[in-house]
């Protein structure tokens, strides 16, 4: 019989996230209800390509121009050109000009989960330090309204050469800009295609997406305040690990860089000037201590699974005691929990209690088993992840 201790920890973990979401509830605008409408062999990775990152966020036009791209033409449809010479790849070349109104109900509805979420190699691996496969934990729908129970969690929409796509993300605290964070944590494969591709495009974060928990059919006729109660936030800069950029790709999903599959977005509102944290009223700190799985009673994963049997409309959660998963003998060990969430939950935060009922983000959903949906795995966040995070906070947090 399963220990009762993790079960009790799981219950308090869910309560802790609810408390996090409501502690600063007045900072957000949930009035839409009333409107009609590690054991790491590489020391955690090398982190972001800091030497090549620009010093400001206003050079989008210049960065595009360097590649022969006119920003106005980009907004008028040139972004659909995925030719190799037009697909920006390097850390210094990220560009994501705001195209107001692009992500309407129709585009959101057609967005699918990114293909590289599932790794067949991970499903079969028994190399390195790997614990027995966990029993599946059935994902539970989050209580509604989401802004009350899980306000920091949201949905990420973006464009790929294969079409529109979705992931999940979490509003995280920026220690250099307390109370005014514009940072979102997600997975590297939700923002960059890896070795044989570049940055995805039109990347938007929608906190507490579908906060009333409407069905997919009801969402089709719902107003923007129901789909995006806090509005849409465009990524104006993103940082991910060099290991992700140089490693795993959709065409070669077994390249072994999922251990570094994390990213941080700096965002700005499509309309207005208020920071993301002020708008939502909540954010979570990030824990870079890489706690041993054996030392953690429970971890909880939150996200918006989109692949069957889910449809991407509802936020779900799984809570379980973590185990270890090693994809190769020489690479860092990942966390693994039982969970039936599918692709689309990628990038969603994993949380643990750090004492005193306080909650922190400790990982993000990266991979699951090919052909089934019984577990999820996420990277341990160590020194490399902290460098990625610090780069965003130091260079762009106040912009």
Buried (B, 14 or more C-beta within 10 A) or exposed (E): EEEEEBBEBBEBBBBBBBBBBBEBBEBBBBEBBEEEEBBBBBEBBBBBBBEEBBEEEEBBBEBBEEEEBEBEEBBEEBBEEBEEEBBBBEBBBBBBBBBEEBBEBEBBBEBBBBBBBBBEBBBEBEEBBBBEBBEBBEBBEBBBBBBBBBBBBBBBBBBBBEEBBBBBBBBBBBEBBEEBBBBBBBBBBBBBBBBBBBBBBBBBBBBBBBBBBBEEEEBEEBEBBBBBBBBBBBBBBBBBBBBBBBBBBBEEBBBBBBBBBBBBBBBBBBEEEBBBBBBBBBBBBBBBBBBEBEEBBBBBBBBBBBBEEBBBBBBBBBBBBBBBBBBBEEBBBBBBBBBBBBBBBBBBBBBBBBEEEBBBBBBBBBBBBEEEBBBBBBBBBBBBBBBBBBBBBEBBBEB
